[in-house]
Amino acid sequence: MIAKKILLIISLILFLFFSEKVVFFLNKEKEINIEKKLYPNIFINQINFSEKKEKEVINFFEEKNKKLKEKTLTVFYQNENIATFSGLLLNLHFDSQEIWQQTFLIGRTRNLPSKIFQKITAIFNLKRFEIEFQPSFDYQPISDFLKIAKERYEKPAKNALFKFENGKVVAFAKEEWGQKINEEKFMFSLNQTIQKMTKDQKKDFFIYLPLEKIEPEIKLSYINKFGIKEEIGVGKSDFTGSISSRIHNIILAASKFNGILIPPGKVLSFNETVGDISFLSGYQPAYIIKDGKTILGDGGGVCQVSTTLFRAALNAGLPILERHPHAYRVSYYENDSPPGFDATVFAPFVDLKIKNDTKAHILIQTKIDKENNLLFFYLFGQKDGRKIEIEKPKIWDIVPPFPPKYQDDPTLKKGVIKQIDFPSWGAKANFHYKVVKNGEILFEKDFFSSYRPWQAVYLVGTAE
C-alpha cells in the first residue's frame, strides 16, 4: 500500500516536471516563431546569436563589412612590395542575408525528426549549433595580378648547350634554372590571410608570392668531357667615351676569345690568341700608345680586351704569369675601376699570359653590352674551393700633367687647331693579389704600375 502511494507521488512529480518543461518549450517556441528569432544556442563564427532577430544579425555583419573594406592586403616578392589590395577593391564581404537565411533554418528544417531534435536541444541548452561563414571576395583583381606577376617573374628553365668543333667551342650556354609561381600555395595563403582579416582588429596584412624553381633537364656538367661545370670568374670594363672605330676593334678582338678552351696546366697567351692586329685582319685606326705618343693606329682598343681578361683571371684566382701596365693612365680603364687594373699588350714583346692551374678545362665566353658600353669576360670551369684576396690599391706620387704642347703643322690651314694627344695625371699604383686554398697560400703577387704624367699635344695650322 505504501509502495503504491510512493509510486503515485513519483509519477505525479514526473508529470508535473514534464508538464512544466512542455509548457516552457511550447511557450518559448511560440515566442521565437512569433518574433521570428533564431533559436537559442546558435553561434556564428564563435559569436553567440541566441534569439537574435533578422535585423540584428544583418546589421552585425554589415558593420563588419564596413571595416573589411578599410583593410589592406599587400603582396611581397622577397622584400619588394609588388601589389596592394584594399578590401574595397576585392569587394571583401560577408553575405549577411545568406547568413541569416541559413541560421534561421535551424529548428525549421522540413525534415520532421531533425526539426524536433534541433528545437529540443536548442531550447533546453543540450547542444550548441556552431556555424562558420567565410567572407567572399572578387577574384578578378587577384587573377589580373597573377597574370602580370607571371609575365614578370616566371621564366622557363633553359638546358645547357655545348658544341666542340675544330679545337674550339662553337656553341655554348650554361643551364639556367627557371621559376614559376606556385598558384595553389598562393591561393591557400590568400584564403588563410583573408580569414585572419575577418577576426583580427589590425588593418594591414601581407602575404608573399611563392615561387618554385624549375630544374633544367640538361646541365653543363652532363654534356662535356672537359670538366666544365660552372662560372669561376668574371671580368668587366667600361669603354664609355670610345670612338666608333675603337668599339669596332674591341668587338673584333673579344670575338677571338669567345669559345677558347684553356686545358689544365696550360698557359694562355693573349697575343697568340688574338692573332694579327692590322687592317688586313679587319681592324680600324683608333688611338694607341706608341713610342711615347698617342697616335692613330690599327687595333686601338685591343687593350680594353686584354684589361678585361686580366680582371677575369684575377677574379677567378688564376696565376698571371705576365702583365704590363700602360705607360699612362687611360680614362677608359678607370671608368669603373681604380688605377692599376689595366693590362696593355703589343706584339710580339708585351703580352698578357694566364695559366690554368685547375684540374678542369677553362672556357672563355665574351659578351658586349653596346647599350651600356660594357665588355665582359666569363670564365667557366670547375671551382676547387680557392679563395681570392685582392687588396685595395695603394696610389702615390700623383703628378699633374705637363703643360699642353703646341706644334706648328703646315698641312693644316691657319687658325685650325687639332688635338692629337690628351692629358693624364701621373701616379704609381700597387695592389696585392693572394689566392688561398684549404688554408694554404697557392700563390701571391704584387702588381705594380708606374704611370707617367701625360701632356696634351695640339697641332696648330700654319698654311695660308
Secondary structure as a PSIPRED ss2 file (coil, helix, strand):
# PSIPRED VFORMAT (PSIPRED V4.0)

   1 M C   1.000  0.000  0.000
   2 I H   0.000  1.000  0.000
   3 A H   0.000  1.000  0.000
   4 K H   0.000  1.000  0.000
   5 K H   0.000  1.000  0.000
   6 I H   0.000  1.000  0.000
   7 L H   0.000  1.000  0.000
   8 L H   0.000  1.000  0.000
   9 I H   0.000  1.000  0.000
  10 I H   0.000  1.000  0.000
  11 S H   0.000  1.000  0.000
  12 L H   0.000  1.000  0.000
  13 I H   0.000  1.000  0.000
  14 L H   0.000  1.000  0.000
  15 F H   0.000  1.000  0.000
  16 L H   0.000  1.000  0.000
  17 F H   0.000  1.000  0.000
  18 F H   0.000  1.000  0.000
  19 S H   0.000  1.000  0.000
  20 E H   0.000  1.000  0.000
  21 K H   0.000  1.000  0.000
  22 V H   0.000  1.000  0.000
  23 V H   0.000  1.000  0.000
  24 F H   0.000  1.000  0.000
  25 F H   0.000  1.000  0.000
  26 L H   0.000  1.000  0.000
  27 N H   0.000  1.000  0.000
  28 K H   0.000  1.000  0.000
  29 E H   0.000  1.000  0.000
  30 K H   0.000  1.000  0.000
  31 E H   0.000  1.000  0.000
  32 I H   0.000  1.000  0.000
  33 N H   0.000  1.000  0.000
  34 I H   0.000  1.000  0.000
  35 E C   1.000  0.000  0.000
  36 K C   1.000  0.000  0.000
  37 K E   0.000  0.000  1.000
  38 L C   1.000  0.000  0.000
  39 Y C   1.000  0.000  0.000
  40 P C   1.000  0.000  0.000
  41 N C   1.000  0.000  0.000
  42 I E   0.000  0.000  1.000
  43 F E   0.000  0.000  1.000
  44 I E   0.000  0.000  1.000
  45 N C   1.000  0.000  0.000
  46 Q C   1.000  0.000  0.000
  47 I E   0.000  0.000  1.000
  48 N E   0.000  0.000  1.000
  49 F C   1.000  0.000  0.000
  50 S C   1.000  0.000  0.000
  51 E C   1.000  0.000  0.000
  52 K C   1.000  0.000  0.000
  53 K E   0.000  0.000  1.000
  54 E H   0.000  1.000  0.000
  55 K H   0.000  1.000  0.000
  56 E H   0.000  1.000  0.000
  57 V H   0.000  1.000  0.000
  58 I H   0.000  1.000  0.000
  59 N H   0.000  1.000  0.000
  60 F H   0.000  1.000  0.000
  61 F H   0.000  1.000  0.000
  62 E H   0.000  1.000  0.000
  63 E H   0.000  1.000  0.000
  64 K H   0.000  1.000  0.000
  65 N H   0.000  1.000  0.000
  66 K H   0.000  1.000  0.000
  67 K H   0.000  1.000  0.000
  68 L H   0.000  1.000  0.000
  69 K H   0.000  1.000  0.000
  70 E C   1.000  0.000  0.000
  71 K C   1.000  0.000  0.000
  72 T E   0.000  0.000  1.000
  73 L E   0.000  0.000  1.000
  74 T E   0.000  0.000  1.000
  75 V E   0.000  0.000  1.000
  76 F E   0.000  0.000  1.000
  77 Y E   0.000  0.000  1.000
  78 Q C   1.000  0.000  0.000
  79 N C   1.000  0.000  0.000
  80 E E   0.000  0.000  1.000
  81 N E   0.000  0.000  1.000
  82 I E   0.000  0.000  1.000
  83 A E   0.000  0.000  1.000
  84 T E   0.000  0.000  1.000
  85 F E   0.000  0.000  1.000
  86 S E   0.000  0.000  1.000
  87 G H   0.000  1.000  0.000
  88 L H   0.000  1.000  0.000
  89 L H   0.000  1.000  0.000
  90 L H   0.000  1.000  0.000
  91 N C   1.000  0.000  0.000
  92 L C   1.000  0.000  0.000
  93 H E   0.000  0.000  1.000
  94 F C   1.000  0.000  0.000
  95 D C   1.000  0.000  0.000
  96 S H   0.000  1.000  0.000
  97 Q H   0.000  1.000  0.000
  98 E H   0.000  1.000  0.000
  99 I H   0.000  1.000  0.000
 100 W H   0.000  1.000  0.000
 101 Q H   0.000  1.000  0.000
 102 Q H   0.000  1.000  0.000
 103 T H   0.000  1.000  0.000
 104 F H   0.000  1.000  0.000
 105 L C   1.000  0.000  0.000
 106 I C   1.000  0.000  0.000
 107 G C   1.000  0.000  0.000
 108 R C   1.000  0.000  0.000
 109 T C   1.000  0.000  0.000
 110 R C   1.000  0.000  0.000
 111 N C   1.000  0.000  0.000
 112 L H   0.000  1.000  0.000
 113 P H   0.000  1.000  0.000
 114 S H   0.000  1.000  0.000
 115 K H   0.000  1.000  0.000
 116 I H   0.000  1.000  0.000
 117 F H   0.000  1.000  0.000
 118 Q H   0.000  1.000  0.000
 119 K H   0.000  1.000  0.000
 120 I H   0.000  1.000  0.000
 121 T H   0.000  1.000  0.000
 122 A H   0.000  1.000  0.000
 123 I H   0.000  1.000  0.000
 124 F C   1.000  0.000  0.000
 125 N C   1.000  0.000  0.000
 126 L C   1.000  0.000  0.000
 127 K C   1.000  0.000  0.000
 128 R C   1.000  0.000  0.000
 129 F E   0.000  0.000  1.000
 130 E E   0.000  0.000  1.000
 131 I E   0.000  0.000  1.000
 132 E C   1.000  0.000  0.000
 133 F C   1.000  0.000  0.000
 134 Q C   1.000  0.000  0.000
 135 P C   1.000  0.000  0.000
 136 S E   0.000  0.000  1.000
 137 F C   1.000  0.000  0.000
 138 D C   1.000  0.000  0.000
 139 Y C   1.000  0.000  0.000
 140 Q H   0.000  1.000  0.000
 141 P H   0.000  1.000  0.000
 142 I H   0.000  1.000  0.000
 143 S H   0.000  1.000  0.000
 144 D H   0.000  1.000  0.000
 145 F H   0.000  1.000  0.000
 146 L H   0.000  1.000  0.000
 147 K H   0.000  1.000  0.000
 148 I H   0.000  1.000  0.000
 149 A H   0.000  1.000  0.000
 150 K H   0.000  1.000  0.000
 151 E H   0.000  1.000  0.000
 152 R H   0.000  1.000  0.000
 153 Y H   0.000  1.000  0.000
 154 E C   1.000  0.000  0.000
 155 K E   0.000  0.000  1.000
 156 P C   1.000  0.000  0.000
 157 A C   1.000  0.000  0.000
 158 K E   0.000  0.000  1.000
 159 N C   1.000  0.000  0.000
 160 A C   1.000  0.000  0.000
 161 L E   0.000  0.000  1.000
 162 F E   0.000  0.000  1.000
 163 K E   0.000  0.000  1.000
 164 F E   0.000  0.000  1.000
 165 E E   0.000  0.000  1.000
 166 N C   1.000  0.000  0.000
 167 G C   1.000  0.000  0.000
 168 K E   0.000  0.000  1.000
 169 V E   0.000  0.000  1.000
 170 V E   0.000  0.000  1.000
 171 A E   0.000  0.000  1.000
 172 F E   0.000  0.000  1.000
 173 A E   0.000  0.000  1.000
 174 K C   1.000  0.000  0.000
 175 E C   1.000  0.000  0.000
 176 E E   0.000  0.000  1.000
 177 W C   1.000  0.000  0.000
 178 G E   0.000  0.000  1.000
 179 Q E   0.000  0.000  1.000
 180 K E   0.000  0.000  1.000
 181 I E   0.000  0.000  1.000
 182 N C   1.000  0.000  0.000
 183 E H   0.000  1.000  0.000
 184 E H   0.000  1.000  0.000
 185 K H   0.000  1.000  0.000
 186 F H   0.000  1.000  0.000
 187 M H   0.000  1.000  0.000
 188 F H   0.000  1.000  0.000
 189 S H   0.000  1.000  0.000
 190 L H   0.000  1.000  0.000
 191 N H   0.000  1.000  0.000
 192 Q H   0.000  1.000  0.000
 193 T H   0.000  1.000  0.000
 194 I H   0.000  1.000  0.000
 195 Q H   0.000  1.000  0.000
 196 K H   0.000  1.000  0.000
 197 M H   0.000  1.000  0.000
 198 T H   0.000  1.000  0.000
 199 K H   0.000  1.000  0.000
 200 D C   1.000  0.000  0.000
 201 Q C   1.000  0.000  0.000
 202 K C   1.000  0.000  0.000
 203 K C   1.000  0.000  0.000
 204 D E   0.000  0.000  1.000
 205 F E   0.000  0.000  1.000
 206 F E   0.000  0.000  1.000
 207 I E   0.000  0.000  1.000
 208 Y E   0.000  0.000  1.000
 209 L C   1.000  0.000  0.000
 210 P C   1.000  0.000  0.000
 211 L E   0.000  0.000  1.000
 212 E E   0.000  0.000  1.000
 213 K E   0.000  0.000  1.000
 214 I E   0.000  0.000  1.000
 215 E C   1.000  0.000  0.000
 216 P C   1.000  0.000  0.000
 217 E C   1.000  0.000  0.000
 218 I C   1.000  0.000  0.000
 219 K C   1.000  0.000  0.000
 220 L H   0.000  1.000  0.000
 221 S H   0.000  1.000  0.000
 222 Y H   0.000  1.000  0.000
 223 I C   1.000  0.000  0.000
 224 N C   1.000  0.000  0.000
 225 K C   1.000  0.000  0.000
 226 F C   1.000  0.000  0.000
 227 G C   1.000  0.000  0.000
 228 I C   1.000  0.000  0.000
 229 K C   1.000  0.000  0.000
 230 E E   0.000  0.000  1.000
 231 E E   0.000  0.000  1.000
 232 I E   0.000  0.000  1.000
 233 G E   0.000  0.000  1.000
 234 V E   0.000  0.000  1.000
 235 G E   0.000  0.000  1.000
 236 K E   0.000  0.000  1.000
 237 S E   0.000  0.000  1.000
 238 D E   0.000  0.000  1.000
 239 F C   1.000  0.000  0.000
 240 T C   1.000  0.000  0.000
 241 G C   1.000  0.000  0.000
 242 S C   1.000  0.000  0.000
 243 I C   1.000  0.000  0.000
 244 S H   0.000  1.000  0.000
 245 S H   0.000  1.000  0.000
 246 R H   0.000  1.000  0.000
 247 I H   0.000  1.000  0.000
 248 H H   0.000  1.000  0.000
 249 N H   0.000  1.000  0.000
 250 I H   0.000  1.000  0.000
 251 I H   0.000  1.000  0.000
 252 L H   0.000  1.000  0.000
 253 A H   0.000  1.000  0.000
 254 A H   0.000  1.000  0.000
 255 S H   0.000  1.000  0.000
 256 K C   1.000  0.000  0.000
 257 F C   1.000  0.000  0.000
 258 N C   1.000  0.000  0.000
 259 G C   1.000  0.000  0.000
 260 I C   1.000  0.000  0.000
 261 L E   0.000  0.000  1.000
 262 I E   0.000  0.000  1.000
 263 P C   1.000  0.000  0.000
 264 P C   1.000  0.000  0.000
 265 G C   1.000  0.000  0.000
 266 K C   1.000  0.000  0.000
 267 V E   0.000  0.000  1.000
 268 L E   0.000  0.000  1.000
 269 S E   0.000  0.000  1.000
 270 F H   0.000  1.000  0.000
 271 N H   0.000  1.000  0.000
 272 E H   0.000  1.000  0.000
 273 T H   0.000  1.000  0.000
 274 V H   0.000  1.000  0.000
 275 G C   1.000  0.000  0.000
 276 D C   1.000  0.000  0.000
 277 I C   1.000  0.000  0.000
 278 S C   1.000  0.000  0.000
 279 F H   0.000  1.000  0.000
 280 L H   0.000  1.000  0.000
 281 S H   0.000  1.000  0.000
 282 G C   1.000  0.000  0.000
 283 Y C   1.000  0.000  0.000
 284 Q C   1.000  0.000  0.000
 285 P E   0.000  0.000  1.000
 286 A E   0.000  0.000  1.000
 287 Y E   0.000  0.000  1.000
 288 I E   0.000  0.000  1.000
 289 I E   0.000  0.000  1.000
 290 K E   0.000  0.000  1.000
 291 D C   1.000  0.000  0.000
 292 G C   1.000  0.000  0.000
 293 K E   0.000  0.000  1.000
 294 T E   0.000  0.000  1.000
 295 I E   0.000  0.000  1.000
 296 L E   0.000  0.000  1.000
 297 G E   0.000  0.000  1.000
 298 D E   0.000  0.000  1.000
 299 G C   1.000  0.000  0.000
 300 G C   1.000  0.000  0.000
 301 G C   1.000  0.000  0.000
 302 V H   0.000  1.000  0.000
 303 C H   0.000  1.000  0.000
 304 Q H   0.000  1.000  0.000
 305 V H   0.000  1.000  0.000
 306 S H   0.000  1.000  0.000
 307 T H   0.000  1.000  0.000
 308 T H   0.000  1.000  0.000
 309 L H   0.000  1.000  0.000
 310 F H   0.000  1.000  0.000
 311 R H   0.000  1.000  0.000
 312 A H   0.000  1.000  0.000
 313 A H   0.000  1.000  0.000
 314 L H   0.000  1.000  0.000
 315 N H   0.000  1.000  0.000
 316 A H   0.000  1.000  0.000
 317 G C   1.000  0.000  0.000
 318 L C   1.000  0.000  0.000
 319 P C   1.000  0.000  0.000
 320 I E   0.000  0.000  1.000
 321 L E   0.000  0.000  1.000
 322 E E   0.000  0.000  1.000
 323 R C   1.000  0.000  0.000
 324 H C   1.000  0.000  0.000
 325 P C   1.000  0.000  0.000
 326 H C   1.000  0.000  0.000
 327 A C   1.000  0.000  0.000
 328 Y C   1.000  0.000  0.000
 329 R C   1.000  0.000  0.000
 330 V C   1.000  0.000  0.000
 331 S H   0.000  1.000  0.000
 332 Y H   0.000  1.000  0.000
 333 Y H   0.000  1.000  0.000
 334 E H   0.000  1.000  0.000
 335 N C   1.000  0.000  0.000
 336 D C   1.000  0.000  0.000
 337 S C   1.000  0.000  0.000
 338 P C   1.000  0.000  0.000
 339 P C   1.000  0.000  0.000
 340 G C   1.000  0.000  0.000
 341 F C   1.000  0.000  0.000
 342 D C   1.000  0.000  0.000
 343 A C   1.000  0.000  0.000
 344 T C   1.000  0.000  0.000
 345 V C   1.000  0.000  0.000
 346 F E   0.000  0.000  1.000
 347 A C   1.000  0.000  0.000
 348 P C   1.000  0.000  0.000
 349 F C   1.000  0.000  0.000
 350 V E   0.000  0.000  1.000
 351 D C   1.000  0.000  0.000
 352 L C   1.000  0.000  0.000
 353 K E   0.000  0.000  1.000
 354 I E   0.000  0.000  1.000
 355 K E   0.000  0.000  1.000
 356 N C   1.000  0.000  0.000
 357 D C   1.000  0.000  0.000
 358 T C   1.000  0.000  0.000
 359 K C   1.000  0.000  0.000
 360 A C   1.000  0.000  0.000
 361 H C   1.000  0.000  0.000
 362 I E   0.000  0.000  1.000
 363 L E   0.000  0.000  1.000
 364 I E   0.000  0.000  1.000
 365 Q E   0.000  0.000  1.000
 366 T E   0.000  0.000  1.000
 367 K E   0.000  0.000  1.000
 368 I E   0.000  0.000  1.000
 369 D E   0.000  0.000  1.000
 370 K C   1.000  0.000  0.000
 371 E C   1.000  0.000  0.000
 372 N C   1.000  0.000  0.000
 373 N C   1.000  0.000  0.000
 374 L E   0.000  0.000  1.000
 375 L E   0.000  0.000  1.000
 376 F E   0.000  0.000  1.000
 377 F E   0.000  0.000  1.000
 378 Y E   0.000  0.000  1.000
 379 L E   0.000  0.000  1.000
 380 F E   0.000  0.000  1.000
 381 G E   0.000  0.000  1.000
 382 Q C   1.000  0.000  0.000
 383 K C   1.000  0.000  0.000
 384 D C   1.000  0.000  0.000
 385 G C   1.000  0.000  0.000
 386 R C   1.000  0.000  0.000
 387 K E   0.000  0.000  1.000
 388 I E   0.000  0.000  1.000
 389 E E   0.000  0.000  1.000
 390 I E   0.000  0.000  1.000
 391 E C   1.000  0.000  0.000
 392 K C   1.000  0.000  0.000
 393 P C   1.000  0.000  0.000
 394 K E   0.000  0.000  1.000
 395 I E   0.000  0.000  1.000
 396 W E   0.000  0.000  1.000
 397 D E   0.000  0.000  1.000
 398 I E   0.000  0.000  1.000
 399 V E   0.000  0.000  1.000
 400 P C   1.000  0.000  0.000
 401 P C   1.000  0.000  0.000
 402 F C   1.000  0.000  0.000
 403 P C   1.000  0.000  0.000
 404 P C   1.000  0.000  0.000
 405 K E   0.000  0.000  1.000
 406 Y E   0.000  0.000  1.000
 407 Q E   0.000  0.000  1.000
 408 D E   0.000  0.000  1.000
 409 D E   0.000  0.000  1.000
 410 P E   0.000  0.000  1.000
 411 T E   0.000  0.000  1.000
 412 L E   0.000  0.000  1.000
 413 K E   0.000  0.000  1.000
 414 K C   1.000  0.000  0.000
 415 G C   1.000  0.000  0.000
 416 V C   1.000  0.000  0.000
 417 I E   0.000  0.000  1.000
 418 K E   0.000  0.000  1.000
 419 Q E   0.000  0.000  1.000
 420 I E   0.000  0.000  1.000
 421 D E   0.000  0.000  1.000
 422 F C   1.000  0.000  0.000
 423 P C   1.000  0.000  0.000
 424 S E   0.000  0.000  1.000
 425 W C   1.000  0.000  0.000
 426 G E   0.000  0.000  1.000
 427 A E   0.000  0.000  1.000
 428 K E   0.000  0.000  1.000
 429 A E   0.000  0.000  1.000
 430 N E   0.000  0.000  1.000
 431 F E   0.000  0.000  1.000
 432 H E   0.000  0.000  1.000
 433 Y E   0.000  0.000  1.000
 434 K E   0.000  0.000  1.000
 435 V E   0.000  0.000  1.000
 436 V E   0.000  0.000  1.000
 437 K E   0.000  0.000  1.000
 438 N C   1.000  0.000  0.000
 439 G C   1.000  0.000  0.000
 440 E E   0.000  0.000  1.000
 441 I E   0.000  0.000  1.000
 442 L E   0.000  0.000  1.000
 443 F E   0.000  0.000  1.000
 444 E E   0.000  0.000  1.000
 445 K E   0.000  0.000  1.000
 446 D E   0.000  0.000  1.000
 447 F E   0.000  0.000  1.000
 448 F E   0.000  0.000  1.000
 449 S E   0.000  0.000  1.000
 450 S E   0.000  0.000  1.000
 451 Y E   0.000  0.000  1.000
 452 R C   1.000  0.000  0.000
 453 P C   1.000  0.000  0.000
 454 W E   0.000  0.000  1.000
 455 Q C   1.000  0.000  0.000
 456 A C   1.000  0.000  0.000
 457 V E   0.000  0.000  1.000
 458 Y E   0.000  0.000  1.000
 459 L E   0.000  0.000  1.000
 460 V E   0.000  0.000  1.000
 461 G E   0.000  0.000  1.000
 462 T E   0.000  0.000  1.000
 463 A E   0.000  0.000  1.000
 464 E C   1.000  0.000  0.000
